[in-house]
Amino acid sequence: MSSDAPAARRSPAGRTFFGHPRALVTLFLTEMWERFSFYGMRAILVLYLTAAVADDGGGLRQSTAVAVYGAYNAMVYLMALPGGWVADRLLGARRSVLWGGVIIACGHYVMAVPVGWSIFAGMALIVVGTGLLKPNISTMVGDLYDRDSPRRDAGFSLFYMGINLGGFAAPLVTGFLGERINWHLGFAVAAVGMTFGVIQYVIGGRHLGDAGARPADPLLGADRRRALTRFGVAAGGLAVLLAALAAAGLFTVDTMVNVLTVTTVLVTVGYFTRILTDRELSGTERNRMKAYVWLFVFAASFWLIYDQAGSVLNIFAADRTDRDVFGFTFPASWLQSVNPILIIIGAPLFAWLWLRLGHRVSTPVKFSVGLVLNGLSFVLMAAAAQAAVGGLVSPWWLVAVFAIQVAGELSLSPVGLSATTKLAPVKYASQMMGLWFLSTAVGDAIGGQVARLAEAWPEPTYFLIFGAASVLLGLGAVMFARQLRRLMAGIH
């Protein structure tokens, strides 16, 4: 059934949720628990990796740990591309979300096992599972509504709340258990959270109607067998390559991180090259894609800095801040809950602001605001790091930094999602959201490599240089805003 079919035919009649289909509750809770597991594990990942082996930690150097963190985040977003393809051509969104949740839960359970290999094996499973779940659950939310339904945007807003509620609660739970009791217990709680998500998704499946029930463009017969054969060959080839690297003594954490970083960049370059050289694109579509390349670069540069909140800034919170409150020293990872609560507060305010400003502020200018604010957050971090030279500093420094970054995110991220749908060539409309996810993947992959410098350079220097670079890039975006708008051909 087409995704444009009336919602009443896709979702069984009966109770609603604040005027929305009852199925939205099922998807809301699935996403909330998935984000609980993801952000809960991520909040303690770098802290675990850098903890001494004697303290049951990973015993990695900071430079290696932050690169692992960046590569892991990059792979999560990169896998959204094949995850969307699997749903569209093989499984359908509903089964993809189910299998994704099961695989994610298994990954967290593996990480809960206190042996050396479990962390990386578990992360690999989580990457695969998130690639299946994350893009496809959003598709299912859209399937609950008519394309022009006035409730559609409100439904996505409620769904977005699930993301941030899970992201807010998770570090408070996993952080306390992981930092205060046992790291692997923190990972285990993340596993339990995803298990709750899968159970309620199965129970609530009766409310989903036809949403995501079938592949949008299924592969059948010989085409299906050919695709599965290619997948098998690729998986076998990867296994052989990994075995060869291990035999040659090259299968190290740093080697794999570097390979994943290069892979992420090459996939992105290949994707853009394929689209820009497509002769079926009209001149207007090609110009819009040229403008989108610049928006993509701006977005990747934004995430390069922004997503260091869970790596470099998390380590700063653990080592440089005075977290004692009335005799209780709260876990450093608790500060990872600041970002989602600020987004919950700020998102309606920024939505109102952009509505009031209308077309007076263009998309490139909004991107530039995000970059400048992101850069200023690192300039403020440089001041915090300088203050920390003389001893521990107040955690309010980090709260202020996160507040500036959230303002930058709300200036860029929702605007980027909207611009992606508006600038997409007709032929690539369904693939462009995956391309937008790639901006985060590239930013995180390169950001993980950049973050290695935080250990080699004085901290104030590190934050100041990259903060100033982001501010300058944002000012450059303003200078070229008129040219970009011309390429965008009427898209604001």
N, C-alpha and C positions, 0 to 999 in steps of 0.2 A: 504493500500500500504506500502511496506517495506520502512524503513527509508533509505535504501541504494539505492532506486530508483533514477534515474537521476533527478537533480534539475529542469530541464526543464519540467518534467512531474508533478512536485509538485507545481511549481509556474508559474502563467500565463506569457506568453512571453510578452515583451514590454520593457519599460524603465528599466534601471538598475541604481544602486546607486554606483558610483565609481567602476563599474564592478561587483557589487554584486546584488543579487536579490532585487527588489524593496520592498519586504516584510521585508527586514532587517531594513528599515527605520521605519516601523510600530512597530516592536519589540524593536528597539533601543529607540524610543520615549516612548513606554509603560514602559520600564525599567527605563528610565531617570525620568519620572514623579513618578513612584513608589518609586524610591530611594529619589527623592525630598521630597515626603511625609514622608517617613520613617525617613530619617536623619534629616529632618526639625523638626519633632516632637521629635526625640531623643535628639536633641541638646538642647532643653529647658525642657525636662522631669524632670531631677533631680533638675534643678534650680526651677521649679514650685513646685515640691514635698517638697523641703526644705524651700520655701518662707513662710512667716508668713500668717496665715489665714486672718489677717487684711489687707494684701497686695494681697488678693484673691489667695493665694497660698495653697498648700496642708497641710502645718503645720506639716510635719513629721520630726522626728529626722534624722540627716544625715545618721546614721547607718542603719535605716530602708529604707530610700530613695535609697541608693546605692545598697542595697540587692534587692529591687523591680526592679531597673534598670537591675541588673544582671539576675534575674529570667525572666524578660520580654525578654531580648535578647536570653536567653537560649531557651525559648518556641518558639520563632520565628524560630530558627534553628531546634529544635526538630520536629516541625510540618512539616518540609520538608519531613520527612519519610511518614506519612500518606497522605500528599499532593501528593507525587509521586504515591502512591498506588491508590488513587482516580482517577488520570489521566490515569494510565495504565489499571485499571480494570473497571471503571465506566463511566467517563465523556470524556476522551480524553484530551490532553494537551490544545487544543484551548479553550474549554469551561471551563476548570479548571482555566486558566488564566483570562478569562472574569469574572467568578464568584468570583475569588480571588480579582480582582481589585474592583469589586462592594462592596464586604464585607469590604475591606480595607478602601474605601471611607466612607462607613457607620460608621466604627470605628472612623475615624477622625472627622466626623460630630458629633458623640456622644460626643467625647472629647471636642468639641467646646461648648457644653452646660454647662453653669456655675453652675453646681450642684455637690455635693460631690461625688456621685456614678458614675458620667459620665466617669471619668478618667480610672477607672479599667474596666468598661464595654467596653469602647472604645478600650482599650489595648487588651482585650480578642478577640474582633472582628478582630483587626489588626493581631494578632497572627494567627488566623484561615485563614484569607485571604492571608497573606504572605506565609503560608504553601502551599496553593493552587497555588499561582502565581510564587514564586521564582524558585523552581526547574523545573517547567514545561515550563517556557518561555525560559530557556536555552536549554531545549530539542528541542523546536521549532526552535531555531536558528540552531542547528545541522541538523534538518530535511530539511533545505533549500539547503544543499550541499551534494554531494556524500561524502562517508566516506573518500576517499583518495583524495578529491579535494584540490589543492594547495591554493584555496581561503578560505578554511574552517577556518584555524587559523587566517587569516587576518579578516574574518568576526567576529570571537569571540573577536578579539582585538578592533574592532570598537564598538561592543556591550558593551565591558568592559568600553569604554570611556563614554557611556551613564550612567553607574553606577556612575562614578566619577564626571561627569558634574552635575548630579542631587545632589550628595552628597556635591559638592562645593557650589552650588547656594543656597541650602535650608537653611542652618544656617544663611546666610546673610539676608534672608527675614523673616523667622519665628523668628529668634533671635531678630531682631529689633522690630517687632510687639509684640512678646511675652514679652520681657523684658521692653520695653519702653512704650507700650500702655496697652495691656491686654493679659494675658497668653492664654486665650481661643481663642482670635483672632489669635494668632500664630498657635494653633491647627486647627483653621478653614482654614487658608491658606494652611496647609498641606492637608486638605480635598479637597480643590479646585484643588490642584496639581494632586491628584489621579483621580479626576473627569475628568480633561483634558486628563489624560492617558487613561482612559476607553473610552472616546468619540473618540479619534483618533484611538484607537485599533479597535473599531467597524467600523469606517469609512474605515480604512485601511485593513479590513478583506478580501476584494476582492483580495488583492495582495498575500494572504497567500497560495493560492492553496490548496493542500492536507495536508500541514504541521500541524500536531497535530489534524487533523480532527476527528480521531477515536481512541478509546482505543487500546493500543498495544496488550493487552491480556484480552479481555473483559469477564466479568462475565455475564453469561446468565442463564435464567430460574431459576431453583431451587437454584443454587449457588448464583445468584444475590439476590434472596429473603432472603437466609440464611445470607448473608453478611449484608444486610440492617437491618435484625432483630437483629443481634448481635450488630450492631452500635446503634440501638434504645435502646437495653437493657443496653449497656454501658453508653449511655447518661443519661438514666433514673437513673441508679445506681449512677452516679456522682451527679445528681441533689439531690437525696435522701441523699447522703453523705454530701453535702454542707448544706442542710437543717438541718441535724442532728448536724453538727458542729455549725451552727448558733444558734440552739435551746440550745445547751450546753454552749453557750457563748465563743466558741473556734474559731469562724470564724473571725480571726483578720488578718491584713496584714502580720504580722510576721509569723503567723502559715501557711498561704498560701504560702509564699515565701519559708519556710522551706520544706513544702510538695513538691513543684515544684522542688526544688533543689534535694531532695532525689529521686524523680521520674526520673529526668534526668539521674542521676548516675545509678539507677537500670536498666533503659531501655538500657543504654550503656553496662553494665556488661552482661545483658541477651543477647544482640545482639552478643557480642563477644563470649560468651559461646556457643551459638547456632552454630556459624560458626566453632569454633575450635573443637567442639565435633562431627561435621558432618563426619560420616564414609565414605562418598562419596568423600571427599577431598583426593587428592594424597599427598604423603609425601612432595613433593616440595611445593604444595599449602599451606599445613599446616605450613611449616617452614616460608614461605613468610608472612603468617598471623601473626605468632609470631613476626616477625620483624615489621610488621605493628602496632602491639599493642604498641610497644615502640615509633614508630613515632607518633602514636595517643596521647600517654601520653605527648610527647614533644610538639605537637601542642596545646593540651588543656592547658598546662602550659604557652605556649606563649600567647594564647588568654586571659588567666586569668589576665595577666598584661596589655596587649595591649588594651583591651576593657574598661579599667578603664579611658580611655581618655574622655569618655562621662559622667563619674560619678565623681570619686575623682579628676581628673585633671580639670574637668569642674568647680567644686566647688572651687578649688584652683584659677582658672582664675577669678572667680567672687569675691573672698574674699581677695586674696593675690597679685593681679597684678595691676600695674598702667596702666590703659587703656586710659589715657587722651592723645589725639593727637590734638594739636592746639585748645584746649578748648572743644573738643568733646570727650566724654567718650563713646567709642564703646562698644556694648554688649559683655559680656563674651563669649556667644555662638558663636560669629563670629570666634573665634579661632578654632572651630570645622571644619571650611572650610580649614584649613591648610593641614590636612591629605590628602584629596582627590586631591588637586592640586599638592602636592608632589608626589603622586602616578602617576598622569598623566605624570609628568616630569620624574620620576625615572623608570617607567616600561620598556620603550624602552632601557634604559641604562643597566638594569639588564638582560634583554633578550639577549642583545648583549654580556654581560659579560659571562653568562652561556654558550652561543654558542661558545665563544672563548675558554673557559676552557674545554668544552667537558666532557669526562668521567674522567678527572684528579681530579675532585672534586665530591665525591659521595653524594647521597641523605642525608645520616645521617650527613655528615659534613656540608652540606648546612643548615640542620635543626639546627645544633649546632651554626652556625653563627647567625641565627635568634634569638636563645635563648640568646646568649651572648649580641647581640646588644640590645635586649629588656631589658635585665638586666641593661646594661649600661645606658639606658634611665632613669631608676628609680634611679640609682646612681646619675645621674645628677639632677634628681628631688629632691633628698635628699639635694644636695647643694643649689638648689633653695629654698627649704623649710627652710633651715637654714638661708639663706639670708633674707627670709621673716619674720623671727623672729623680726628683727629690723624695719620693715615697708614694704610697698609695693615694689614689684620687677618688673623688666621689663618683658613684655609678651614675649620678645625674648627668655627667658628661656624655655617657653613652645614650641615655634617654634623649638628650637634646639632639645628638647625632642621628638617632633613629627617627626622630620627629621630622628633621629636615629631609632625610631620605624618603620617608613616606610621602611627604609633600611632593618630592620629585617623582616618585612612582605614580602618584595619582595624576600628575601632569603628563606623564608619558605612556604608561602601560594601557589604560583604557582607551586612550586616544589612538595608540598604535593598533589595538585590536580593531577599532572602527575603521582606521585608514586602510588596514589590510583588506577588509571586505570591500571597501569602496574602490581601491586601486587595482584589485585583482582582475586580470584578463578573464574573459568569459570562459575560455578553455581551461583555465587553471583555478577556477573559483573554489573548487572543493579542496584543492591542495595548498592554498595560500595560508590557511591557518597553521598548517604544519610548518610552513616556511617562517611564519612569525615565531613559533616555538624555537626554531633554529637560532633566532637572534639571542635568546637566552642561553642556548647550548654553546654558541660560539663565545659569548661573553664569559660564561662560567669556565669554559675550557681554557681560554687565554688568561682569564683572571686567576685561575689556579696556578698557572706558570708565573704570572706577575707577582702573585702573593709570596712566592719563594723569596723575593727580595726583601720582604719584611723582616726576615731573620738576618740577612746579610747587611742591610743598611740600618742606620739609626732610625728608630721609629718615627720621630718628628719629620725627618727628611722624606721617608717613604710616603707618609700621608700627605705632606705638603706638595710633593712633586706630582703625584697622581690626582690630588684634588685640584691643583692649578691647571693640569692638563684637561680635566673634565670641564672646568669653567671656560677655558679658552675654546674648547671644541663647541660648547654651547653658544658662546658669542659668535663663533664662526657660522653656526647654523642660522643665527639671526641674520647675519650679513648676506647669506645665500638664500634666504627664505623666498625672496621674490622670484629668483630663477627656478627654485623647486616648485613653487606654485604654478609657474608657467608650464613646467613639465607635467604637472598633475592635471592640467587641462580641465579646469572648472571644479575640481575636487578641493574642498577646503580643509 
